[in-house]
Amino acid sequence: MKRLFGIVGLALALSGCGKADGLVPAQGKTLPVAPYGAKTQPTAAQLLAPTTQQRPQRSDELLTTSQQRRSDEFDLPPPN
């Protein structure tokens, strides 16, 4: 029975982890100051949006032609 309550509790705790909609600063708190050079202070939604550096795009460029590899002079066997 304890195991069931543990699993249900864990499921409930994890179900609220991904909620990021409608976030606002706590009562009496403000958002961080505007970054240097920014004309306006970013909103909470803008601060939560990942940049391309945080979530890079996937490159699916396929190899279209086979090319012979050139030899690697530094690929030496380990010393005994």
Residue frames as a rotation matrix with the C-alpha (Angstrom) as fourth column:
MET 1
0.570 0.822 0.000 0.00
0.822 -0.570 0.000 0.00
0.000 0.000 -1.000 0.00
LYS 2
0.395 -0.513 -0.762 2.87
0.158 -0.779 0.606 2.38
-0.905 -0.360 -0.227 0.81
ARG 3
-0.640 -0.669 0.377 4.36
0.445 0.077 0.892 1.64
-0.626 0.739 0.249 -2.59
LEU 4
-0.067 0.717 0.694 1.09
0.982 -0.076 0.173 2.59
0.177 0.693 -0.699 -4.30
PHE 5
0.823 0.354 -0.444 0.92
0.475 -0.858 0.195 5.89
-0.312 -0.371 -0.875 -2.40
GLY 6
-0.018 -0.927 -0.373 4.57
0.165 -0.371 0.914 6.54
-0.986 -0.045 0.159 -3.29
ILE 7
-0.647 -0.188 0.739 3.94
0.719 0.173 0.673 5.94
-0.254 0.967 0.024 -6.98
VAL 8
0.361 0.856 0.371 0.80
0.902 -0.422 0.095 8.09
0.237 0.300 -0.924 -6.99
GLY 9
0.696 -0.159 -0.700 2.63
0.309 -0.814 0.492 10.86
-0.648 -0.558 -0.518 -5.09
LEU 10
-0.411 -0.912 -0.004 5.53
0.298 -0.138 0.944 10.75
-0.861 0.387 0.329 -7.52
ALA 11
-0.403 0.344 0.848 3.16
0.911 0.067 0.406 10.89
0.082 0.937 -0.341 -10.49
LEU 12
0.706 0.704 -0.083 1.39
0.708 -0.697 0.115 13.92
0.023 -0.140 -0.990 -9.04
ALA 13
0.378 -0.649 -0.661 4.66
0.184 -0.647 0.740 15.67
-0.908 -0.401 -0.125 -8.29
LEU 14
-0.643 -0.695 0.324 5.97
0.413 0.042 0.910 15.09
-0.645 0.718 0.260 -11.80
SER 15
0.010 0.719 0.695 2.74
1.000 -0.005 -0.009 16.14
-0.003 0.695 -0.719 -13.48
GLY 16
0.884 0.353 -0.307 3.23
0.383 -0.923 0.043 19.75
-0.268 -0.156 -0.951 -12.37
CYS 17
0.034 -0.982 -0.188 6.89
0.542 -0.140 0.828 20.00
-0.839 -0.131 0.528 -13.43
GLY 18
-0.581 -0.363 0.729 6.31
0.805 -0.122 0.581 21.12
-0.122 0.924 0.363 -17.01
LYS 19
0.530 0.845 0.069 3.81
0.847 -0.525 -0.080 23.88
-0.031 0.101 -0.994 -16.34
ALA 20
-0.606 -0.744 -0.280 5.25
0.693 -0.667 0.273 27.14
-0.390 -0.029 0.921 -17.64
ASP 21
-0.338 0.577 0.744 2.07
0.634 -0.445 0.633 28.89
0.696 0.685 -0.216 -18.77
GLY 22
0.572 0.674 0.468 1.00
0.191 -0.664 0.723 32.11
0.798 -0.324 -0.509 -17.11
LEU 23
0.092 -0.609 -0.788 4.06
0.989 0.145 0.003 32.58
0.112 -0.780 0.616 -14.92
VAL 24
0.612 0.070 0.788 4.33
0.056 -0.997 0.045 35.92
0.789 0.017 -0.614 -13.19
PRO 25
-0.535 -0.833 0.139 6.77
-0.068 -0.122 -0.990 37.27
0.842 -0.539 0.008 -10.60
ALA 26
-0.301 0.372 -0.878 5.94
0.901 0.412 -0.135 36.63
0.312 -0.832 -0.459 -6.96
GLN 27
0.741 0.655 0.148 3.99
0.545 -0.715 0.437 39.25
0.392 -0.243 -0.887 -5.03
GLY 28
0.889 -0.369 -0.273 6.27
-0.088 -0.720 0.688 42.23
-0.450 -0.588 -0.672 -4.37
LYS 29
-0.097 -0.945 0.311 9.03
0.338 0.263 0.904 40.96
-0.936 0.192 0.294 -6.71
THR 30
0.555 0.206 -0.806 9.99
-0.618 -0.547 -0.565 42.21
-0.557 0.811 -0.177 -10.16
LEU 31
0.941 -0.275 0.195 11.54
0.333 0.672 -0.662 40.64
0.051 0.688 0.724 -13.23
PRO 32
0.090 -0.978 -0.189 15.33
0.819 -0.036 0.573 40.84
-0.567 -0.206 0.797 -13.62
VAL 33
0.176 -0.093 -0.980 16.72
-0.227 -0.973 0.051 44.08
-0.958 0.213 -0.192 -15.01
ALA 34
0.969 0.202 -0.144 16.98
-0.166 0.093 -0.982 44.50
-0.185 0.975 0.124 -18.76
PRO 35
0.418 -0.864 0.282 20.16
0.819 0.492 0.296 43.10
-0.394 0.108 0.913 -20.33
TYR 36
-0.177 -0.597 -0.783 22.84
0.089 -0.801 0.591 45.56
-0.980 0.035 0.194 -21.36
GLY 37
-0.944 -0.232 -0.235 21.93
-0.165 -0.283 0.945 47.13
-0.286 0.931 0.229 -24.69
ALA 38
-0.531 0.822 0.206 18.29
0.842 0.482 0.243 46.03
0.101 0.302 -0.948 -24.65
LYS 39
-0.735 0.305 0.605 15.76
-0.075 -0.924 0.374 48.75
0.674 0.230 0.702 -25.37
THR 40
0.207 0.861 0.465 13.02
-0.789 -0.135 0.600 47.22
0.579 -0.491 0.651 -23.21
GLN 41
-0.519 -0.301 0.800 12.82
-0.773 0.564 -0.289 44.81
-0.364 -0.769 -0.526 -20.33
PRO 42
-0.722 0.251 -0.645 11.92
-0.303 0.724 0.620 41.29
0.623 0.643 -0.446 -21.55
THR 43
0.238 0.884 0.403 8.66
-0.914 0.062 0.402 39.74
0.330 -0.463 0.822 -20.39
ALA 44
-0.010 -0.180 0.984 8.41
-0.679 0.724 0.126 36.46
-0.734 -0.666 -0.130 -18.49
ALA 45
0.827 0.371 0.422 7.42
0.040 0.710 -0.703 34.63
-0.560 0.599 0.573 -21.68
GLN 46
0.779 -0.600 -0.182 10.45
-0.397 -0.247 -0.884 36.02
0.486 0.761 -0.431 -23.54
LEU 47
-0.041 -0.830 0.556 12.76
-0.999 0.025 -0.037 34.96
0.017 -0.557 -0.830 -20.72
LEU 48
0.140 0.172 0.975 11.35
-0.424 0.900 -0.098 31.41
-0.895 -0.400 0.198 -20.81
ALA 49
0.963 0.216 -0.163 11.67
-0.228 0.322 -0.919 30.98
-0.146 0.922 0.359 -24.59
PRO 50
0.365 -0.883 0.296 14.84
0.417 0.439 0.796 29.00
-0.833 -0.167 0.528 -25.41
THR 51
0.343 -0.358 -0.869 17.32
-0.733 -0.680 -0.009 30.57
-0.587 0.640 -0.496 -27.81
THR 52
0.836 -0.076 -0.544 18.89
-0.403 0.587 -0.702 28.80
0.373 0.806 0.460 -30.77
GLN 53
-0.258 -0.966 0.024 22.03
-0.686 0.165 -0.709 28.32
0.681 -0.199 -0.705 -28.71
GLN 54
-0.429 0.171 0.887 20.06
-0.794 0.396 -0.461 26.50
-0.430 -0.902 -0.034 -26.02
ARG 55
0.246 0.551 0.798 18.09
0.078 0.809 -0.583 24.39
-0.966 0.206 0.156 -28.52
PRO 56
-0.565 -0.537 -0.626 20.06
-0.546 -0.325 0.772 24.16
-0.618 0.778 -0.109 -31.77
GLN 57
0.533 0.724 -0.437 18.38
-0.793 0.247 -0.556 23.07
-0.295 0.643 0.706 -34.97
ARG 58
0.244 -0.400 0.884 19.17
0.097 0.917 0.388 19.61
-0.965 -0.009 0.262 -36.25
SER 59
-0.071 -0.351 -0.934 21.18
-0.919 -0.341 0.198 19.37
-0.388 0.872 -0.299 -39.43
ASP 60
0.429 0.315 0.847 20.03
-0.039 0.943 -0.331 16.51
-0.903 0.109 0.417 -41.66
GLU 61
0.361 -0.368 -0.857 22.49
-0.917 -0.307 -0.254 17.05
-0.170 0.878 -0.448 -44.44
LEU 62
0.841 0.009 0.541 23.02
0.014 0.999 -0.039 13.71
-0.541 0.040 0.840 -46.11
LEU 63
-0.287 -0.957 -0.051 26.26
-0.278 0.032 0.960 12.53
-0.917 0.290 -0.276 -47.59
THR 64
0.683 0.643 -0.347 25.60
-0.468 0.020 -0.884 12.65
-0.562 0.765 0.314 -51.31
THR 65
0.658 -0.520 -0.545 28.94
-0.410 0.359 -0.838 11.45
0.632 0.775 0.022 -52.66
SER 66
0.887 -0.443 -0.128 31.44
0.401 0.604 0.689 9.00
-0.228 -0.663 0.713 -51.26
GLN 67
0.659 -0.742 0.121 34.88
-0.551 -0.586 -0.594 10.43
0.512 0.325 -0.795 -50.79
GLN 68
0.393 -0.632 -0.668 38.07
0.544 0.746 -0.384 8.62
0.741 -0.213 0.637 -49.96
ARG 69
0.985 -0.094 -0.147 39.47
0.084 -0.487 0.869 9.54
-0.154 -0.868 -0.472 -46.55
ARG 70
0.416 -0.908 0.053 42.95
-0.399 -0.234 -0.887 10.96
0.817 0.348 -0.460 -46.54
SER 71
0.163 -0.429 -0.888 45.50
0.648 0.726 -0.231 9.31
0.744 -0.538 0.396 -44.30
ASP 72
0.909 0.129 0.397 45.98
-0.222 -0.656 0.721 10.58
0.354 -0.744 -0.567 -40.77
GLU 73
0.067 -0.988 -0.137 49.65
-0.114 0.129 -0.985 10.95
0.991 0.081 -0.104 -39.90
PHE 74
-0.492 -0.259 0.831 48.84
-0.776 -0.303 -0.553 11.24
0.395 -0.917 -0.052 -36.20
ASP 75
0.679 0.720 0.144 46.85
-0.724 0.624 0.294 8.01
0.121 -0.304 0.945 -35.94
LEU 76
-0.298 -0.897 -0.327 49.71
-0.672 0.441 -0.595 6.01
0.677 0.043 -0.734 -34.39
PRO 77
0.382 0.387 -0.839 49.49
0.285 0.814 0.505 2.80
0.879 -0.433 0.201 -32.39
PRO 78
0.895 -0.019 0.445 49.96
-0.406 -0.448 0.797 3.21
0.184 -0.894 -0.409 -28.63
PRO 79
-0.103 -0.991 -0.085 53.48
-0.769 0.134 -0.625 2.71
0.631 0.001 -0.776 -27.28
ASN 80
0.471 0.250 -0.846 54.12
0.152 0.922 0.357 -0.65
0.869 -0.297 0.396 -25.58
